[in-house]
Amino acid sequence: YYILTTDASIQTTVQDDATPYAPVQRFTTKSYSHGIYDLNGAFIATFTTTVKGYYFYPSQEAEIVSVTGAYSNQAISGLSYRVEYNGNTATVNITLNGATIGSLGYKISTDGVISQL
């Protein structure tokens, strides 16, 4: 069994997709760095994710459009991930040799704040 912890949020950016005299749809990005440890507390890897989404305040819309990830400092091989999207949320399933060992959840609100669930 493995434990996922979030070490720190590392960056946030916001980009306007603006058209003059029209409501603004905004895109936002937030990156996280997660530590993966086994149940004995031994470090396994660092998993960095970048979550991208858009929000449109006038109509209260928000959606996560992509989550990408990368492993670094791996102490073992066989780590991968897969992402499931559901509107304003996304779940990243962390796998080891094809078996799910944990998951991470993200959400974007209608004011553009991306947070970890």
Secondary structure, DSSP 4 states (H G I P E B T S, - for coil): -EEEEEEEEEEEEEEEE--TTSPPEEEEEEEEEEEEEETT--EEEEEEEEEEEEEEGGGTEEEEEEEEEEEES-SSS-EEEEEEEETTEEEEEEEETTEEEEEEEEEE-TTS-EEE-
